[in-house]
Amino acid sequence: MPELPEVETVVAALRAHLPGKRVTGVAVRCEKLRRPIPVKALQNLADKTISEVRRRAKYLLIDLNDGPTLVIHLGMTGTLRLAANGESAGRHDHLDLQLDNGECLRFRDPRKFGLVMVVKPNEQGEIKELGELAPEPLNKDFTADYFYHLSRKRTTPVKNFIMDQRRVVGVGNIYASETLFRARIRPTIAVGKLGKKRCRQLVNVIKEVLTEAIATGGTTISDFYGVDGSEGAFARELQVYGRTGKPCVACHQPIEKLTLGGRSTFYCPQCQKK
């Protein structure tokens, strides 16, 4: 599933191409993804000009003049790319946002777990997906003090806690495992047992890992590709994720795997004793 660095990579690429382009039409080839596609609202975007491309958590937001925002979540297998208007669409190409420069923004989603919404400016805080989100991990309001006070008396495993979008947004499964390994924190420890020093270390490492992943274009495991079709290079930097049975890069003990919250979790039993 594309996580925060992957979505940020897509946003950065689209930000270089879309602002100033006028929408000339919309082609919808699928009635429903995670939810029904709002066909009429999408058609009403015609003749509006794109003003900005931004990200909130794992949601990609395309702002248009006169107010509306196109909100896209890539789900598990969604990708966005720029194609020529008139280029034949594939089986899983569900949506085209046609532009006045002869290109279209094409949304592909084989497993149909993505989400497409059109939101009015005064509605964004009222939309459940956007209104209940925690601080961004790379923003200044995600601090060690914030994390420490939020986690007190919590018995939730630390990995589940940092993946909870109500606590901090965008730390997905891959980056949670990698962060906890770098911080030398066992994924199963109750987050409330972490002292101030370890909370500060964890917050710093979350920022460090996500920043590095963004700089390398995210992580391609199976389905993520950038707007230009390129793969994310952070996959080469993974130290525990997907490495079950392979030697730890630090102590050479075999990496182990367990399931937390229904998600595969990778860790070193030696380096992450506590």
C-alpha positions as CSV (number, residue, x, y, z in Angstrom):
1,M,0.0,0.0,0.0
2,P,1.4,3.5,-0.9
3,E,2.3,5.2,2.4
4,L,3.2,8.8,3.2
5,P,6.5,8.9,1.3
6,E,5.0,7.4,-1.8
7,V,2.1,9.8,-1.8
8,E,4.4,12.7,-1.2
9,T,6.5,11.5,-4.2
10,V,3.4,11.6,-6.4
11,V,2.4,15.0,-5.1
12,A,5.8,16.5,-5.8
13,A,5.8,15.2,-9.3
14,L,2.2,16.4,-10.0
15,R,3.0,19.8,-8.5
16,A,5.5,20.3,-11.2
17,H,2.9,19.6,-13.9
18,L,-0.7,20.4,-12.9
19,P,-1.0,23.9,-11.4
20,G,-2.3,26.3,-14.1
21,K,-3.8,23.5,-16.3
22,R,-7.5,23.7,-17.1
23,V,-9.7,20.6,-16.8
24,T,-11.5,20.1,-20.1
25,G,-13.4,16.9,-19.2
26,V,-13.5,13.8,-17.1
27,A,-13.8,10.1,-18.3
28,V,-15.1,7.7,-15.7
29,R,-14.9,3.9,-16.5
30,C,-15.8,2.4,-13.2
31,E,-18.9,3.2,-11.0
32,K,-17.4,2.2,-7.7
33,L,-14.0,1.9,-5.9
34,R,-14.0,1.8,-2.1
35,R,-17.1,4.0,-2.5
36,P,-19.2,5.0,-5.5
37,I,-17.4,7.5,-7.7
38,P,-19.1,10.9,-7.7
39,V,-19.5,11.2,-11.5
40,K,-21.6,14.3,-11.6
41,A,-19.3,16.2,-9.1
42,L,-16.3,15.2,-11.3
43,Q,-18.0,16.4,-14.4
44,N,-18.6,19.7,-12.7
45,L,-14.8,20.2,-12.6
46,A,-14.7,20.9,-16.3
47,D,-13.4,24.4,-17.2
48,K,-11.9,24.9,-13.7
49,T,-8.2,25.5,-13.4
50,I,-5.9,23.5,-11.0
51,S,-4.4,25.9,-8.5
52,E,-2.5,23.5,-6.2
53,V,-1.5,19.9,-5.5
54,R,-1.0,18.9,-1.9
55,R,-1.1,16.1,0.6
56,R,-2.8,15.4,3.9
57,A,-1.8,12.1,5.5
58,K,-2.1,9.6,2.6
59,Y,-4.7,11.6,0.7
60,L,-3.7,13.5,-2.4
61,L,-5.6,16.8,-2.8
62,I,-6.0,18.7,-6.1
63,D,-7.4,22.2,-5.5
64,L,-9.2,24.0,-8.3
65,N,-10.3,27.6,-8.6
66,D,-13.8,28.5,-7.5
67,G,-13.3,26.2,-4.5
68,P,-13.6,22.4,-5.0
69,T,-10.9,19.9,-4.1
70,L,-10.4,16.6,-5.8
71,V,-9.4,14.1,-3.1
72,I,-7.8,10.8,-4.1
73,H,-6.6,7.9,-1.9
74,L,-4.5,5.4,-3.8
75,G,-5.7,2.5,-1.7
76,M,-3.5,-0.6,-1.9
77,T,-2.7,-0.7,-5.6
78,G,-3.6,2.7,-7.0
79,T,-1.3,4.8,-9.2
80,L,-1.5,8.1,-10.9
81,R,0.3,9.0,-14.1
82,L,0.1,11.6,-16.9
83,A,-1.0,10.2,-20.3
84,A,-1.9,11.7,-23.6
85,N,-5.6,12.4,-24.1
86,G,-6.9,9.7,-26.4
87,E,-4.3,7.1,-25.3
88,S,-6.0,3.8,-25.0
89,A,-7.0,3.0,-21.4
90,G,-6.2,-0.3,-19.8
91,R,-8.5,-2.6,-17.9
92,H,-7.8,-1.0,-14.6
93,D,-7.7,2.6,-15.7
94,H,-10.8,3.9,-14.0
95,L,-10.6,7.7,-14.2
96,D,-9.1,10.3,-16.5
97,L,-8.9,14.0,-15.6
98,Q,-8.5,15.5,-19.1
99,L,-6.4,18.7,-19.3
100,D,-6.1,21.6,-21.8
101,N,-2.4,20.7,-22.7
102,G,-3.4,17.5,-24.4
103,E,-2.7,15.3,-21.4
104,C,-4.8,13.6,-18.8
105,L,-4.2,12.5,-15.2
106,R,-5.1,8.8,-15.2
107,F,-6.0,6.9,-12.1
108,R,-5.3,3.1,-12.2
109,D,-6.4,0.8,-9.4
110,P,-6.5,-3.0,-10.0
111,R,-7.9,-3.9,-6.6
112,K,-10.4,-1.0,-6.4
113,F,-9.6,-0.1,-2.8
114,G,-8.9,3.5,-3.8
115,L,-11.1,6.5,-3.1
116,V,-12.2,9.5,-5.1
117,M,-14.1,12.4,-3.6
118,V,-14.9,16.0,-4.6
119,V,-15.0,18.2,-1.5
120,K,-16.1,21.9,-1.1
121,P,-13.7,24.1,0.9
122,N,-16.0,24.4,3.9
123,E,-16.6,20.7,4.0
124,Q,-13.1,19.3,4.4
125,G,-13.2,19.4,8.2
126,E,-16.5,17.6,8.1
127,I,-15.4,14.7,5.9
128,K,-14.6,11.8,8.2
129,E,-11.5,10.8,6.3
130,L,-10.0,14.3,6.5
131,G,-11.5,15.7,9.7
132,E,-10.2,13.1,12.2
133,L,-6.6,13.1,11.2
134,A,-3.7,13.6,13.7
135,P,-0.6,15.8,13.2
136,E,1.7,15.3,10.2
137,P,4.8,13.5,11.4
138,L,7.1,15.9,9.6
139,N,5.4,19.0,11.0
140,K,6.6,20.9,14.0
141,D,3.5,20.1,16.1
142,F,4.5,16.4,16.1
143,T,7.0,16.6,19.0
144,A,8.4,14.3,21.7
145,D,6.2,16.1,24.3
146,Y,3.1,15.5,22.2
147,F,3.9,11.8,21.8
148,Y,4.9,11.3,25.4
149,H,1.7,12.9,26.9
150,L,-0.5,11.1,24.3
151,S,0.9,7.7,25.1
152,R,0.7,7.8,28.9
153,K,-1.1,4.8,30.5
154,R,-1.6,3.3,27.0
155,T,-1.2,-0.5,26.8
156,T,-1.3,-0.5,23.0
157,P,1.8,-2.0,21.3
158,V,4.0,0.8,20.2
159,K,3.9,-0.3,16.5
160,N,0.1,-0.2,16.5
161,F,0.2,3.2,18.2
162,I,2.4,4.9,15.7
163,M,0.3,3.5,12.8
164,D,-2.9,4.9,14.3
165,Q,-4.0,7.9,12.2
166,R,-5.6,9.4,15.2
167,R,-2.2,9.7,16.9
168,V,0.1,10.6,13.9
169,V,-0.7,10.3,10.2
170,G,1.1,8.5,7.5
171,V,3.4,6.0,9.4
172,G,2.4,2.9,7.5
173,N,3.5,-0.7,8.0
174,I,6.8,-0.6,6.2
175,Y,8.0,2.6,7.9
176,A,6.8,1.5,11.3
177,S,8.9,-1.6,11.3
178,E,11.9,0.3,10.0
179,T,11.6,3.1,12.5
180,L,11.3,0.7,15.5
181,F,14.4,-1.2,14.3
182,R,16.5,2.0,14.0
183,A,15.2,3.2,17.4
184,R,15.9,-0.3,18.9
185,I,12.4,-0.6,20.3
186,R,10.5,-3.9,20.4
187,P,7.3,-3.6,18.4
188,T,5.2,-5.3,21.0
189,I,6.1,-3.1,24.0
190,A,3.2,-1.1,25.5
191,V,3.7,2.4,24.3
192,G,2.9,3.7,27.8
193,K,6.1,2.1,29.1
194,L,8.3,4.3,27.0
195,G,10.0,7.1,28.9
196,K,10.6,10.7,27.7
197,K,14.0,9.9,26.3
198,R,12.8,6.9,24.2
199,C,9.7,8.9,23.1
200,R,12.1,11.7,21.9
201,Q,14.3,9.2,20.1
202,L,11.3,7.5,18.4
203,V,9.8,10.8,17.2
204,N,13.2,11.8,15.8
205,V,13.7,8.5,14.0
206,I,10.1,8.6,12.5
207,K,11.0,12.0,11.0
208,E,14.4,10.7,9.9
209,V,13.0,7.5,8.1
210,L,10.2,9.3,6.4
211,T,12.5,12.1,5.2
212,E,14.9,9.6,3.8
213,A,12.1,7.7,2.1
214,I,10.7,10.8,0.5
215,A,14.2,11.8,-0.8
216,T,14.5,8.4,-2.5
217,G,11.1,8.3,-4.0
218,G,9.4,6.0,-1.6
219,T,9.4,2.2,-1.5
220,T,8.4,-0.1,-4.3
221,I,7.5,-3.6,-3.0
222,S,5.0,-4.7,-5.6
223,D,2.5,-2.1,-6.7
224,F,3.8,1.4,-6.2
225,Y,5.2,3.4,-9.1
226,G,5.8,7.1,-9.5
227,V,4.0,9.3,-12.0
228,D,6.7,8.6,-14.5
229,G,6.6,4.9,-13.9
230,S,9.8,4.8,-11.8
231,E,10.2,2.6,-8.7
232,G,10.8,3.9,-5.3
233,A,14.5,3.4,-4.3
234,F,14.0,3.2,-0.5
235,A,13.4,-0.5,-0.9
236,R,17.2,-0.9,-1.1
237,E,17.5,0.7,2.3
238,L,15.1,-1.6,4.2
239,Q,16.8,-3.2,7.2
240,V,14.1,-5.5,8.6
241,Y,10.9,-5.2,6.5
242,G,10.5,-8.4,4.4
243,R,13.8,-9.9,5.6
244,T,12.5,-12.8,7.7
245,G,15.3,-15.3,8.4
246,K,18.0,-13.1,7.0
247,P,20.8,-11.8,9.2
248,C,20.3,-8.5,11.0
249,V,22.5,-5.8,9.5
250,A,23.7,-4.9,13.0
251,C,24.1,-8.2,15.0
252,H,23.6,-10.9,12.4
253,Q,20.8,-12.6,14.3
254,P,17.9,-13.8,12.0
255,I,15.2,-11.3,11.5
256,E,11.8,-12.5,12.9
257,K,8.3,-11.9,11.8
258,L,5.1,-11.6,13.9
259,T,1.6,-10.3,13.3
260,L,0.3,-7.2,15.1
261,G,-3.1,-5.7,14.4
262,G,-3.4,-8.0,11.4
263,R,-0.2,-6.6,9.8
264,S,3.2,-8.4,9.3
265,T,5.8,-7.0,11.6
266,F,9.5,-7.5,11.2
267,Y,12.1,-7.0,13.9
268,C,15.5,-8.2,15.3
269,P,15.0,-10.2,18.6
270,Q,18.5,-9.2,19.7
271,C,18.6,-5.5,18.8
272,Q,15.0,-4.9,19.8
273,K,14.9,-6.7,23.2
274,K,13.0,-3.9,24.9
